[in-house]
Amino acid sequence: MKSTRIVLIAPIVTIFLLFTFVILLVEAHPYKPGDFLFPLQNTVEFSRVKLSFSTEKRVERYFDLVERRL
């Protein structure tokens, strides 16, 4: 019974932590160019831009990225 709970809960917790980490990278953008995890942050940010359906929203998010880099 206990091992069944662990088998069910462990993947859920892992997915939740990964999802939280991705949100942190998108919203907090803690890494600067040259940092070890910056390429991952950059990939996540551009993925968020590409997931935008409207052109206006996509352009707005590109400008947000430009502002962050400056």
C-alpha positions as a printed NumPy array, in Angstrom:
array([[  0.   ,   0.   ,   0.   ],
       [  2.749,   2.464,   0.949],
       [  4.884,   1.642,  -2.074],
       [  1.884,   2.189,  -4.357],
       [  1.413,   5.673,  -2.946],
       [  5.08 ,   6.482,  -3.476],
       [  4.938,   5.223,  -7.057],
       [  1.908,   7.428,  -7.724],
       [  3.02 ,  10.521,  -5.85 ],
       [  6.686,  10.678,  -6.943],
       [  6.011,  11.437, -10.647],
       [  3.379,  14.009,  -9.743],
       [  5.768,  15.815,  -7.406],
       [  8.556,  15.653, -10.003],
       [  6.352,  17.136, -12.729],
       [  5.173,  19.845, -10.329],
       [  8.756,  20.791,  -9.456],
       [  9.792,  20.918, -13.117],
       [  6.77 ,  23.057, -13.958],
       [  7.6  ,  25.4  , -11.066],
       [ 11.217,  25.668, -12.246],
       [ 10.09 ,  26.577, -15.777],
       [  7.762,  29.268, -14.427],
       [ 10.61 ,  30.626, -12.31 ],
       [ 12.854,  30.844, -15.364],
       [ 10.198,  32.661, -17.39 ],
       [  9.044,  35.104, -14.733],
       [ 12.123,  35.798, -12.631],
       [ 14.79 ,  35.471, -15.367],
       [ 17.526,  35.135, -12.734],
       [ 20.373,  34.257, -15.084],
       [ 22.466,  36.624, -17.179],
       [ 24.244,  35.819, -20.465],
       [ 27.33 ,  33.8  , -19.673],
       [ 25.794,  32.005, -16.683],
       [ 25.665,  28.219, -16.74 ],
       [ 21.859,  27.931, -16.898],
       [ 21.266,  30.91 , -19.204],
       [ 20.874,  28.755, -22.367],
       [ 18.067,  26.827, -20.653],
       [ 16.395,  30.056, -19.564],
       [ 16.724,  31.461, -23.079],
       [ 15.154,  28.346, -24.588],
       [ 12.231,  28.481, -22.167],
       [ 11.652,  32.188, -22.842],
       [ 11.657,  31.725, -26.618],
       [  9.353,  28.709, -26.286],
       [  6.907,  30.921, -24.417],
       [  7.049,  33.436, -27.258],
       [  6.479,  30.746, -29.882],
       [  3.43 ,  29.45 , -27.995],
       [  1.685,  32.807, -28.425],
       [ -1.179,  32.502, -30.886],
       [ -1.705,  36.131, -31.8  ],
       [  0.923,  38.092, -33.674],
       [  0.495,  41.116, -31.417],
       [  1.143,  39.082, -28.296],
       [  4.19 ,  37.462, -29.904],
       [  5.657,  40.855, -30.837],
       [  4.95 ,  42.153, -27.33 ],
       [  6.805,  39.212, -25.783],
       [  9.749,  39.678, -28.154],
       [  9.98 ,  43.304, -27.037],
       [  9.873,  42.159, -23.398],
       [ 12.839,  39.873, -24.108],
       [ 14.734,  42.719, -25.783],
       [ 14.127,  44.963, -22.755],
       [ 15.431,  42.273, -20.41 ],
       [ 18.604,  41.815, -22.439],
       [ 19.31 ,  45.545, -22.505]])
